Amino acid sequence: CTLLDAAITYSLRFREGKVFHLGKTAQALHMTVWTKVLGSAMTVWTIAAAIAAVHTCILPTCDAFIVKRRTAKPWRRGSPVLPVAQQELEGPVKVFFDIEVDDDPIGRLVFELPDPTMLPEHTQNLMKLCTGERRPIDPLCSYQDCAFEFSPQYVEGFPQYRWAHVLKGRGRNAVGRPTEKIAEPANLRSLSHSIYGGTYYGLKYDELLEGGGVMLTMPLGGPGRGSTRMSIVRVGESPQEWKERLLLNSAVVGRLESGIETLHLMARQTSAPPKVIATGVLGA
């Protein structure tokens, strides 16, 4: 600013003829040079003023906004839910999904996760996607407004029906890096169950027959493994030739506790895909 003031003062004194006398050509050249110098000085001063404004006004506002977003309460909708951090993961946990078809609510599915520590990363990822507690940071880290797969394979009554309903999610994990695949090979080795045709993992189906034998599973192979994809598998209601074979290459993490009527409505709809309108973890 001092240099700019000096340049302006000198220019004014030069215009008044108070500095020294030059010939007309030299005077014109001198004035042209000083005009460019003065213009450059004004440009520098403008940039400096803009930087000062950013540091004093804009950056503190941005910092305050970021802090507010990071400390915001977990997103919730529908029934009260608890963040995963507040859950006692050593005992059974319940997650719920409120479902609609073609903008018409049809009911709620409630699943019990008997042992969240069995496959902790898979289970915590599922729970955090249900609560949506990372949604303020990454809006895609949630099952909110996700639709189930919709084709003859997922509509009961068609010959292609596979006795399962798949929710892909948005492919953004809530545990670790969003796009990094979850893998727990050490846990899987001790949780394998051999059946005719291969192996499935996690909870044992024979011990979870309550609720119609409907399992909540996550794939351990294929493009959806280690991500947000999950399946609701109707093992108990499937034909004899299917049964536990529906669980091959998957990890069983829970069972349906209530909502079998809602599941039947989902399976028999033909107008639109079932959609999750609210989801969360129920408090103990």
N, C-alpha and C positions, 0 to 999 in steps of 0.2 A: 504493500500500500504506500509506503514512504517513497519508493522509487517511482510509482505511478504518479504521486502528487508532484514530485520533482519534475517529471517529464511534462506534466500538464502546465506547471508554472513556467518552465523554460519555453514551451511552445507559445504561451500567451505573451511572454516578454519578447519573444522573437517577432511575433506578429506586430507588436507595438514599436518595434525598432529599438528596443532598449538593450539588446545584447551586443551586436556589432554590425557594421555595415558591410554588405557584399554586393557584388555585381548582380544584375537581374538574373543572368543564367545560373550563377552559383546560388543565388537566393532561392530560385525555383527548385534547383536540385536539393538544396538543404531542406527546404520545406517538404518535398516529396519523401525524403528519407525519414524526417521526423514524424510525418503522418503515418508511415508504415510502422515505425517504432511505437508510436502511440497506439495504433490499432492492435499490434501484437500485445502490448502491455494490457490493454483492455480485455483482450481474449484470455490472457493468463489470469487476470483478476476475476473474470467471470467463472472460469473453471474452478479457481480456488474457492470462490464463494459457493459454487454448487457442491463441491466436496465437503465444505464445512457444514452446509445444510443437511447433506446426507448423514454425516456423523452426529449432528446434534438433534436431528428431528426424525429422520426416516429409520435409521438403524435401531434406536431404542424402541420404536414402535414395533418393528419386526421382531426384535428379541422378546418383547412382552407377549406378542401374539404366539410365538413359538412355545414359550414357557406355558402359556395358557393351554395350547393344544396338547402339550405333553402331560400336563397335570389334570386334564379334563377327566371327568368321571366316565367309566365304561359306558358304551352305548347300550341302551335298553329299550325294549318295546314289549308290550303285553305283560305277562306275569313277571313279578320281581325275580331277578336272577343275581347270582353272585359271581364276581371275578374268580378265575381259576385260582389265583394266589390265595384266596380266602377259603378255599375248599380243603377239607381233610382228605387228602388223596390216598390215605391208607385204608379207607373203607369204601363201601359202595357209593357210587355217585349216579345221579339221574340227570339225563338231558331230555329236552322236549323240543318238538317241532310242531308248530301250528301250520296247518295245510289249507290251501284254498285251490279250487279248480274253477277257472273262468270267472275270477273275481267273487266266487261264492265260497265262504269258509265252510269246510266240511268236518273239522275236528282237530284233535291233538294226538300226537304219538309221543309216548314217554318210554324211554329206554333206560334200563339199569346197566351200569358198568360195574360189575361185581368187584373187580380188582384193577384199579387204574394203574397200579405199580407194575403190572405184568408186562405191558409194553408202554412204558411211561411217555415216550416221545410221541408215539402214535395217538395215545389217549389224550394227552394234554393238547396236542394239535387239534383234535376233534372238539374238545371242550372250549378252547379259546376261539375256534371258529364259530361255535354256538353262541358264546357270550358276546362275540364281536368286540372284545376289549382292545384289540389292536386296530380297530376300524378308524379311530381318529388319526392314526399314523398312516395306515394303508387301507383305503376304503374297500379294497378287494379281499381283505382278510375276514370274511364273514360268509355264512350261509344265507344271510338275509336276502330275500328276493331271488334266490336261486331256484330254478325249475328242475324237476326230475326228468330223466330221459323219457321221450314220448315217441313210441313206435309200436307196431304189432308185438314186438318182443316184450313189451311192458304193459300190455293190455290183456287182462284175463278174458278168455274166450277165443282168442286167436290161436291157431295151432303153433305159432312161433313163440308163444308166451314162455318165459324162462323162470317164472316164480321168484323174481327178484325185481327190485326197483332201485335204480342207480341215481345218485346225486353227485354230479361231477364237481360242484363248487366252481371256483374261479382260478384254481391252480396256484394260489398264493398261500403258502403255509404261514401259520401263526407261531411256529416254533422254529428257531434258527433263522437262516436266510430264507426269504419267501419262496425263492425258486429252487432251493436245494432239496434234493430228495431225502426223505427220512429213512434211515436204515438202522435196524437193531439186531444184527446177526447173532450176537451172543445170547440175547433173550430168546430168539426164535428157535435155537438149537434145543433148548430145554422145554419148548412148548409145542412140539410137533406131534401130530396125530395122523397115523397112517390109516388109510381106508382104501377100498377098492378103487383103483385108478390113480392114486397119488397121495398127497399129503395136504392137510390144512393145519393151521396154527392157532395159538391163543387158547381161549376157553374151550372146554370139551362140550360138544353138543349134547351128549347124553345127560349132562348135569344141568342143562338149561331148558328143560322141556316145558316149564310153566309159561303161560302166555301164548300157547299155540305153537311153540317151537319156531318163533320168528327171531332171526339173528341179525345183529348189526355188525357188519364186516368191513374190512379195508383190504384192498388188493395188495399182494406182495409181488406181483408180476404184471407185465404189460405196461402200457403208456401211463396209466393212472397210479402206479405204485408210488408210495412214499409222498403222496401229495394230498389234495383235498377230496379226492374221490372216495365215496363210501357207498355201501349197498345195504338194503333191507331185504333179507333173504327168507322166504317162507318155506323153510325146510320141513317143518311138521305137516304142512298142508300139501306139499308137493307129492306127485306120484311116486310109487315105490322105486322106480328106476332112477329117480333123481336123488331125493333125500340128501344125505351128507355130501354127495358128489357136487352139490351146488356150492360147497365151501372150498373146493380145491384151490390151492395157491392163494388163499386169503387168510387173514387173521380175524378171528372172532373176538370182538372186544365187548359185546353187550348183547342183551336180549330185550325183546319188547315186553314191557310191564303192563301197559294199558294202551288202548287205542286200536284194538283189532278191527273194530267197525270202521274206523277212519281208514285203516289200511285196505279193507275190502272196497271202500268207495274209491280210493286211489286206483286200485287194480282194475276196476270195472268202468272207469270213465273213458269216454271216447271224444269228448268235445275239445279238451285242451289239456296241456300237461299240468300235473300237480305242482304247486309252487309253495315254497316256504315263506310265510308272511311274518313269522316270529319264531325265535329259537333262543335257547339259553340253558343254563345249568340250574336245576332246582336246589334250593337250600335244604339241608338235612332237617 
